[in-house]
C-alpha cells in the first residue's frame, strides 16, 4: 500500500514533530495537529525550513483527524483522555489510529522512570475505549528517542514494537519502514501494549545512567 497522508496529533511536541519530520522527509504527506491553529502553523513553518519541499500542513486537532485515514497520536498521558474525546467524532470510519502514549508517573508530577497503572490495561487500550467502534487501534513508536528523531542528519537504528489488530499492521509497518534504520516488529495484539509501553521508562533510566538521550531496543533472532 502507499500512504496518502498521515495526521500527527500532538505534532508540535518533540516526538510528534520528529515523526512528522521523518515522514515528510520520506515523501509522505503530513498534517500536523495541535489544540491551537497558530501552534500548528508554527510547526509547519519549522518543518518547511528543514524540508522546503515537504508536503505538510497544519490544522486544529479535530480537523487534522478528519483529514486522514491514518492518525498518529503523540501526546502526554496527562492529556490523553481530553484529546481523544475532542477528536473522537472526527475519526473516519475504519481509520487506523496509532497511539504512542506512555503512562509515566511524570504525568502526575512523579518520576519519568516509573509507570502508572491504567485500569484498561494500557494507555493504548484506554485510547481504544474512547474511540468509535470500528477504529483500528495500534500501539507503537514508544522506544524512539525524540532527540534522535529531530536530528535529520543522524541515522536512526532499532526496532519498533507494534501491538494491534492484524488488519492495521501493514499501515504501521509502512510508517515504521519509511524511516531509514528502523525495523517493524509485530508484537501481537493490542493487549500486549501493557508490556511494551513501560519499556519507555526503562529506556529513560538507561539514558540517564549512560549519559545519552537515544537508547533504543533491538529484538534478536528474527
Beta strands, then each sheet from edge to edge (+ up, - down):
strand 1: 6-9
strand 2: 30-34
strand 3: 56-60
strand 4: 70-73
strand 5: 96-99
strand 6: 136-139
strand 7: 158-164
strand 8: 182-186
sheet 1: 3+ 2+ 1+ 4+ 5+ 6+ 7- 8-
end
